[in-house]
Amino acid sequence: MGDWMIRQASMADVEPVAELRAVVLRTDLERLGRYDEQRVRQRLREGFTPAHTWVIEVGGLFAGCVSLRPAEDDHWLEHFYLAPHLQGSGIGTAVLRELLERCDRDGTRVRLNVLRGSPAQRLYERHGFTLETEEPVDVFMVREPALAVRDK
């Protein structure tokens, strides 16, 4: 799995994250007929909130990011991108597990959306996310907090 850590993001991270987003989402967005070279980066820049975002580093180098944005009674898992050469290595699973454990301790439901047909949907399903609604491009999923962790 490698030597990884997460750290709080800063505004200095916005461009590396925007670039990674473009790389990671390209195949799925092209398949869905939605890829736009500028828009994929600009949407990230417009929604980037360092206070709710963590950068994933592997061996001290930028490798990905993830956001957990608080909403009314839940959190939105957003901008979860891992460099393609690290996908399937267990790092994404470990990062997701750590974030979900935090939410479980707080008794917080987690929501997300994933592009229709994305392999990432299987990762989320393995961690207890279930289908909430589907649209032509997006699949919305939700995960209730694990009671076993909350009751400890």
N, C-alpha and C positions, 0 to 999 in steps of 0.2 A: 504494500500500500504506500510505502514511502514516508518521508519525513514531512508532514504537513502541519499547518496551523492556520487559524483564522485571526484576523486583526480588524479593528474598526476601520472603515473606509474614510477617506478624506476627499475633498474636491479634486485633488491631484490625481485621483484614481479614475475619474470619469472617462478620459479618453481610452486608456487601456481596456476598461470595461466595455465601452461602446464598440471598440474594435473586436473584442472577443464575442460580443453579442452577434455582430454581423457574421462572423465566421461560423459560430455554433448554429445559428438559426437559418443560415442560407439554404441548406438542402431542403428543409421542411417548408420554408417560405416559397422557394422556387416550385416545389411540388404542388403547393396550394395556389400558385400563380400570384403571390403577394410580395415577392422580393423586390425591394427598391434600395439600391446601393446607399443613398443618402438617408432615406426615411428610417431604415433599420437602426442607424446610429443616432439620428436626431431624436427619435422616440425615447431612447435610453437617456440621452442628455437632458431632455425635458423632465423626466421623471426620477432622475438620480437624487437620492436623499442619503448622504453619508451617515446621518445619525441612525438609520435603520439598515445599513448595509455593511457587510463584512467582506473583506478580501481574503481569498484562499491563497496561501503561499505553499509551495512545495520546494523544499531545499532552499528556502529563502527567496524564491522567485515567484512573481505573479503567475497564478495558475487558474484563477477563477474568482467568482463572487457569488453572493447570495444576499437577498434582502428579506427582512421580516417586518412588514409594515403593520403597525397597529391600526385596527379599525374599531367599529363600535364594540362588539362583543367577541371579536376574534382577531386573527392576524392574517395578512396576505403574504404568502411565500412568493417572492418575485425575483426576477433577474438571477436565477440560479443557473450559472454557466460555468462549465469546466473545460479547460483546453482539450481539444479533441484527442491528443495523444495520451491524456490521463483518464479519459472516459473508460469505464470498465475496470478500473484499477482498485475500486473500493473506496476511493476518497470521497466521491459524491455521496455514497451511502453513509459514510462516517459523519460527514458534515450534516447531512439531513437528519440523521439519528440524533446528533447533539442538539440541533435546533428544536426538533420535536420533543425531546426530553424537557427542554426549558418550558415549552408550551404546556406539556403535560403537568409539570409541577405547578404552573399557574392556573391550570384548568381551562386553558384557552383553545378554542377551536381554530383550525388552520384551513384557509381556503387558498386555491391557486387556479390558474388557468394554464393549459398546455396546448400547443398547436395540435390539431387533429392529425392523427397518424404518427405522432412523434414517439420514438422509442422511450422517451423520458416518462411517458404515462405509466409504463410497467414499473419503473422505479417507485413512483408515487403509490401505485396500487399495492406494491409489496410493503409499503409503510403505512397502510391502513386508509389511504385516501379512496373515496368512492365517488362515482359519477354524481354530479348535481344537475348539470344541464349541458347540452351540446348545441353548438352553433356551427355554421358552415366552416369556420376557420378555427374556432377555439372550443376546447373541452374544459368545463369548469368542474373542479373537484373539491371535496371537503373532507376533513378528518376531525373527528371528535377527539377530545383529550382521552388518553388511556387512563381508565379508573385506577388500575393497579399502581401506577406511578403517583397519581394524585393522592391516594390514600396513605401513602407511606409517611 
